[in-house]
């Protein structure tokens, strides 16, 4: 894997972690059950995406 590809994966990991953190914060602050459930689904999906990118390294 080239250094450019590794930089891309590192950047993608950072974005996935940022989005996951934002969604977790939303889960902790939202009071509407439907919105809270949607935010939790996004947390789970971002965790999956992060794992896929991490597996490339």
C-alpha positions in Angstrom: 0.0 0.0 0.0 1.4 3.4 -0.9 1.9 6.2 1.5 -0.8 8.2 -0.3 -3.3 5.4 0.2 -2.4 5.2 3.9 -2.9 8.9 4.2 -6.4 8.6 2.6 -7.3 5.8 5.0 -6.1 7.8 8.0 -8.2 10.7 6.8 -11.2 8.5 6.4 -10.7 7.0 9.9 -10.6 10.5 11.3 -13.8 11.5 9.5 -15.6 8.3 10.7 -14.5 8.9 14.3 -15.6 12.5 14.2 -19.1 11.6 12.8 -19.4 8.8 15.4 -18.5 11.2 18.2 -21.1 13.7 17.0 -23.8 11.0 16.8 -23.0 9.7 20.2 -23.3 13.2 21.6 -26.7 13.5 19.9 -27.8 10.2 21.4 -26.9 11.5 24.8 -28.7 14.8 24.4 -31.8 14.0 22.3 -35.1 13.4 24.2 -37.3 12.3 21.2 -37.1 8.5 21.1 -37.3 8.3 17.3 -34.5 10.8 16.8 -32.5 9.1 19.5 -32.9 5.8 17.7 -31.9 7.3 14.4 -28.8 8.8 15.9 -27.9 5.4 17.5 -28.2 3.8 14.1 -25.8 6.3 12.7 -23.4 5.6 15.6 -23.6 1.9 14.7 -23.1 2.5 11.0 -20.1 4.7 11.6 -18.6 2.1 13.8 -19.0 -0.4 11.0 -17.4 2.0 8.5 -14.5 2.7 10.9 -13.9 -1.0 11.2 -13.9 -1.5 7.5 -11.3 1.2 7.0 -9.2 0.0 9.9 -9.2 -3.5 8.5 -7.4 -2.1 5.4 -4.4 -1.1 7.4 
